[in-house]
């Protein structure tokens, strides 16, 4: 079965229709890069006042997916490695950046980071497999077009 990603608005990380989601809104930061801003509330806590590690990985993964979208591709995560440099605070403004570093055939190499006031708190490297071009009529394409 060949999975084709479809954005139905219910994604946990960026879906506007998901009542318990993160509701991330990425903007184009360059031809192959994106940025979003978020303040994580206590529902995303791991240890006291610190974001759960799985939530941080979701932020990185989503930044990579949207960077792939900014480059024009629908991507599926093949691998992702994460480095936590410092605890990710709750209730404070964070920046999430994603960038496509390279592409070979249908595999994209990506980098993402979560930072606060310019200080990198977590970063990840990943490989995505492209499942074709972004549909120009999709919500992601329209959001990136506006930014």
C-alpha positions in Angstrom: 0.0 0.0 0.0 1.4 3.4 -1.0 0.4 6.0 1.6 -0.3 9.5 0.2 -0.5 12.1 3.0 -3.7 14.0 3.1 -4.2 17.1 5.2 -7.7 16.9 6.6 -7.2 19.6 9.3 -7.0 17.1 12.2 -3.2 16.8 12.6 -2.2 16.8 16.3 0.6 19.3 15.6 -0.9 21.7 13.1 -4.5 20.8 12.6 -7.0 23.7 13.3 -9.8 21.1 13.8 -8.0 19.1 16.5 -9.4 20.2 19.8 -6.4 18.8 21.8 -3.7 19.7 19.3 -0.8 22.2 19.3 -2.3 24.3 16.5 1.1 25.3 15.1 1.0 27.8 12.2 4.2 27.7 10.1 5.3 30.5 7.9 7.8 30.4 5.1 11.3 31.6 6.3 13.1 30.9 3.1 12.7 28.8 -0.1 13.1 25.5 1.9 12.6 26.6 5.5 9.7 27.5 7.8 9.2 29.0 11.3 6.4 28.8 13.9 5.9 30.2 17.3 4.3 28.5 20.2 3.6 28.8 23.9 3.1 25.3 25.3 0.5 25.1 28.1 0.5 22.7 31.0 -1.4 20.0 29.2 1.9 19.2 27.3 3.9 18.8 30.5 6.3 16.0 31.3 8.2 16.9 34.5 7.0 20.0 36.4 7.2 23.2 34.2 8.9 21.2 31.4 7.5 20.0 28.1 7.2 16.2 27.6 10.0 14.9 25.4 7.5 13.4 23.0 5.8 16.8 22.5 9.2 18.3 21.7 9.9 15.5 19.1 6.5 16.3 17.6 7.5 19.9 17.2 10.7 19.0 15.4 8.9 16.4 13.2 6.3 18.9 12.2 8.8 21.6 11.4 10.6 19.1 9.1 7.3 18.2 7.5 6.4 21.8 6.8 9.9 22.5 5.5 9.4 19.7 3.0 6.1 21.4 2.1 7.8 24.7 1.7 10.2 23.0 -0.8 7.1 21.6 -2.6 7.0 18.0 -1.3 4.6 15.9 0.7 6.9 13.9 3.0 6.6 11.0 5.4 9.1 10.6 8.3 11.6 7.8 7.6 13.9 8.6 10.5 14.4 11.3 13.1 17.2 11.8 15.7 16.9 14.3 18.5 19.3 16.1 20.7 17.9 17.8 23.8 20.3 20.6 24.9 18.1 22.0 27.7 14.6 21.5 29.2 11.8 23.0 27.0 9.9 25.4 29.3 6.1 25.6 29.4 4.2 28.9 29.3 7.1 30.8 27.5 7.4 31.8 23.8 9.3 29.3 21.7 10.4 29.3 18.0 10.3 26.2 15.9 12.4 26.2 12.7 12.7 23.6 10.0 14.8 23.4 6.9 15.4 21.1 4.0 19.2 20.5 3.7 19.3 18.2 0.7 17.3 16.0 -1.6 18.4 12.8 -3.4 15.8 11.2 -5.6 12.8 11.0 -3.3 14.6 11.3 0.1 14.9 14.7 1.8 17.5 15.5 4.6 16.1 17.9 7.1 17.0 19.8 10.2 14.8 21.4 12.9 15.2 23.2 16.1 13.3 24.5 19.1 14.7 27.7 20.6 13.9 30.4 23.2 15.4 33.9 22.7 17.8 32.5 20.1 19.1 29.7 22.4 18.7 26.3 20.9 17.0 24.0 23.4 16.5 20.9 21.1 17.3 20.0 17.6 16.8 17.1 15.2 18.0 15.7 12.0 15.6 13.6 9.9 15.1 11.8 6.6 11.7 12.1 4.9 10.5 10.1 1.9 8.7 12.3 -0.6 5.2 11.1 -1.6 4.9 13.6 -4.4 4.4 17.3 -4.8 2.2 19.4 -2.6 -1.2 19.8 -4.1 -1.4 23.6 -4.9 -5.0 23.6 -3.7 -4.2 22.2 -0.2 -4.4 24.1 3.0 -0.6 23.8 3.5 0.1 25.2 0.1 -2.3 28.1 0.6 -0.9 28.8 4.1 2.7 28.8 2.8 1.7 31.0 -0.2 0.3 33.6 2.2 3.5 33.8 4.3 
